[in-house]
Amino acid sequence: MEKKFKDYYDEAYADMLAGRIAAVLPTFSHARFMGVIAGQLEDKAFLERMDVFARALESGLPGAYPAHISALHPLLGDELDTEAGMFTQGWWLWPVARYVEKHATEDFAASVSFIRELTKRHTGEFAVRPLLAAFPVEMMAVMLDWSRDENVHVRRLSSEGVRIRLPWAKKLLVALERFEDYRAILGNLKDDASRFVQKSVGNNLNDLYKEAPAKAEEIIASWERDAPLSRAAQWIVRHGRRNVRR
């Protein structure tokens, strides 16, 4: 039987992760971390396992979140050198991302800095959502800036993170609450050469059609008014409308 994705996050993995963290943060308690993990993974679904790891990190890391999150940057390692790899290579960072997701609002600046680097190795699409909910004005400004980033993973995050119906995440309506910012983010990405980014923008439109179809049409109409749609934008529109009955 093929190994389930969740089963890669077992006690052997936990011991490996603890060793990597201790290597960059010597005050990390390997024993406390493993004490939370021991015997707690076997019957857990994927996200439940991530929550166990988040609690273990809370136990093993010294002091409060703002005191150590910046010190964890060296843990991340080398950036991905292609669009692929966020799960095949960066899979081992998911519990760290879950921990950041649960504590991100405790230090806005430090979290934004860490998430930007995290997404170059794994993904920050879940970790940004508490920040978008708690600080919509400030975080949408960050996402707008990221939509112009030279790194394809950061650009993709600027779109993926603001999706209304991101799989495995709670529904988030910041796209409607900060609609002009949202439209500007997608507008910056509509001609992106990366299919990785295009797919995210198309999925955004698809989510928007389910929630506020007139708003989705408004965005597309504004693109069509500005200039003939590029091939990238045409693909995005088709992908966004894939479930729309005509």
N, C-alpha and C positions, 0 to 999 in steps of 0.2 A: 504494500500500500504506500502511495506517495505521502511523504511527510507534509503535514499541514503547516501553513505559514506560522501559525501561533506557536507551534511546537519548537521552532528555532529559539524561542525565548524561554529557555529552560534554566535549571540551576547551573549547568555548566556555562551557559552564556552569561548568567548573572555573575559568576565568579570571574569570567573574562572581563566584563564591563567594570566590575569593581577594581580589578587590577589596572585597567587603563585609566580610571579616574584617579586612583591613588598615585599613579605615575606623574600626573600633572598637578595634583592637589594632595600633598602628603598628609594633611590633617583629616582627610576622608577616612571614615571608620569602615573598613572592610567587614569587620565582625558585626557591627550593628546593621549594615546593609544586608548581609547574608542572613542575619537573624530574622528579618522581616520576610525575606523570600522563602526561607525553608518551609517546605511542605504546603505552600500556598498557591502553587501554579497549576497543579495537575487537573483540577476540575474547572478551570477558568476559561471563558471565551477570550477572544483576542483582546478587546478593549479592557476587560476585567484584569487580564494579565498586565496590561500597560499601567493600570491603576495600582496594582501591587508594586510594580517597579517604581512608580512615582512615590509611593509611601516609603519604600526602601531608601530611595534617594533622599527624601526628607529626613530620614533617620540617620543616614550615613554622612551627609554633607554637614560641615561645621557652620553653626550660626544660622542667621536668617538668609533668605534668598538673595537680597541685594548684596550681601557680604561676599558671596562666592560665585555668582553667575558669571561675572567677567573673567574670573580665574579659570573658568572651564573652556575658554576659547581654544587653548592648545589641544584639548581632547578631540576636537573635530577632525583634525588631520587635513590631508590634501583635498582641494576642490575637485569635483567631478570634471573631467576634461571633455565630456560630450553631454548631449541632452539626456541620454539614458543614464541609468545607474542609481537613481534616487532610492529605489528599493532593492535592487540586486547588489549594489555596493554599499549604499548608505543605510541598509536595513537595521544595522546594529544601533543606530542612533535614535530609533523610534521611542524607547523609554525616556531618553533625555528630552526629546521633543514634548512628550506627554507631561513630564515634570514642568517644563517651561510653560506649557499651555496652562497648567493649574496655578502658576505663580506669576505669570507675566505682568499682571497689573500692579505688583508690588514695587516695581521699578521700571517705569516706562522706557527711559533712555537705554538702560542696560539690556532690557529685553529686546528692544528694536535692533540694537547692535548685534546681539547674539543670534536672533532669528535670521537676520540678513546673511550671516555667515553659515548658519545651520542649513539654510535652504540651498546653498551651493554644494552641499554634500548629501542631503536627505530631502526634507521638505519642511517648510514652516507654515504650511497652509492651515493647519489646525491651531498652531500656537498664536497666530495673529488674531484669531477671532475674539478672544476675550478682550484684547486691546481695542479692536474695532467696536465692540459693544460698550466698553467703559469709557473710551476716549475717541468717539467717532470723528470729531473735527481734526484732532491731531493725527490720528492714525490714517485717516483718508489722505491727509497731506503727505504722509510718508509713502503710502501706496502710490500716489500720483508721481512722486519722485522716483520710486522704484520702477514705475512703468517706462521710465526713460533710461534705466540702468543698462550698462554694457553687457552684464552677465545675463544669459538667457534664463537661468533658473530664478533669478531675482525678478526679471520681467514677468515670467510666468506666475510667480507668487503674487505679484500685484493684482493679477486677474483672479487667480484661483482662490485666493484668500477672501475675496469679497463676494463669492458666489452665494446666492440666496439658499440654494439647496445642495451644498457640498456634501457628498456621500460621507457617512460616518460622523457627521457633525450636526449640531443643532442648527435649525433654521435661523438665518441672520438677515435682517431687513435693512442693513445700513446702505445697501444699493439704492433703495427707495428713499430712505431718510436723508441721504446725502447724494441725491441723484445727479446733480451737476458735476460733482467730483467723480462719481461713478462713470458717467458718460465720458468725461475727459480721460479717465484711465483706459477705457476700452478704445477710445479714439486714438490714443497714443499707440495702441497695440494692433490696430486693425490692418496695418500693412506690414506687420512683422514677418520676416522671412522664415521664421522657425515654425514648423508645423506643431511643435510642442506648445508654443504660445498660442497659435491659432486655435488649436483644439480647446484650450481653456477659455478663450474669448467666445468661441462658439457655444460652449457649454454655459457660459454666463448668459448669453442671449436665450438659450433654451430654458434655463431656469426662469428668466424674466418673462418669457412668453407664458409660463405656467402661473406666474404671480400677477403680472401686470402687462398683458400683451400690447396694450396701446403704447406703453413706454418702450417696449422692444421695437415696435414699428417706428416710433419717434427717433430712436437712435439710428436705425438703418436708413430712414429717410434723410436724416441730416448728413450721413455719409454720402448718400447718392446725390445730394444737392451740391456738395463741395466739389466733387470731381468724379469722373468715371471710376467705378470701383476697381481696385487692383485685383490681381488674381488671388492674392491672399485674402482680401476682404470678401471677394465673391465666395471663396471656400468657407469663410467664417459665417457668412449669412446663410449659406445652404445648411451648414452644420447646426446653426442656431434655430433654423426653421424646420428641422427634420421631423418634428412631431406635430407641426402645425397643419391643420386641415384646411385645404384651399378649395 
